[in-house]
Amino acid sequence: MNWLKTLWNNLVNKTSVRPTLVLVEEETAAEILTNMLVKTGVSQEYIAEHVLPRFEEMYDGEATEEAVKAGLTDFTEANPGIGRSISKQQSAARLK
């Protein structure tokens, strides 16, 4: 009887399906914004010093790329000086 139980346990262990827990780290809105701007040629130093502190104060949307893009548009309209600096850096990067 013991061998039957062992056989059954071995069979169950080989065929059983166990859920696998996968942890996914979500990016913050600040990380998404930084990645977007760096890809277009804006320096990380400028972003960290001038953009992020003000953006994080005003932005309260979702941490998705589409939402952050929309928030960036609103942000640059509300902060035209920063918007011009971002555009200049992006233009200079395109010329390289």
N, C-alpha and C positions, 0 to 999 in steps of 0.2 A: 504494500500500500504506500509506503514511503517513496518508492521509486516512481510511482504514478504521480504523486504530488510534485516531486522534483521535475519530472518530465513536463507536467502541466505548467509549473512556474517558469521553466525554461522557454516553453512555447509562448506563453503570455509575454514574457520579457522581450522576446525577439520580435513579436508582432504588435506590441502595444505602441500607441502613439502618445507621446508626451508633449504638451505644449512647450514651446521654447519662448522664453521671455527675451524680447529684443528691446533694448533701450535706445531711444532716438533722442539726440540732443537737438533742441530747437534753437535756431539762431534768434538773437534779439533784433529788434528794429535797428539798433545802432550798428550791429554787425552787418546787417543787410545793406544799410546805407553806405557804410565804409567800403564794402566790397564793390558795390555799384559804382561809387565815385572813383575808387582806385583803378578799376577797369577802364574808366574813361579818361584817366590821366591826372586826376587830382591827387596831390601828395597826401600821404597819411598824416604827416605833421600838421598840415593845414586843417585837415578834417578833424583831428583830435583837438587842436587848439581853438578853432573858430566855429566849425560846423556843429560838431556833436553836442557841446554844452547847450547851445541855443535850440538845436533841433529836439533834444530830449526834453527840454522844458515845455515845448509846444505840442509835441506829437504824442497822441494817446490812442493811435489806431492799432491795427493788427500787425503782427510781425510777419507779413508776407511781402514779396517783392512788389506786387501790384499796389498794395496799400502804401508802402514806403515811397514808391515813385510818385503817387498822388500827393502824399504828404510833403515830399521834396519840392514839388511844384508850388504848393501853398507856402512852404517855408521860404523859398527864394523870392516869391512875390512879396512876402512880409519883410524880408531882409534883402533888399536889392543890392547892397554892397557885397554881401557874401555871394549872392547869385552871380554878380559880375566877375568876382574873383574865381568862382568855380568855372564859369564859361571861358575865361582867359586861359586857365590851366588846361581845360579840355581842348581848346583851339590850339594851344602850343603843342600839346601831345599829338594832335592830328597832323601837324606840320612836320613832325620828326620823321 
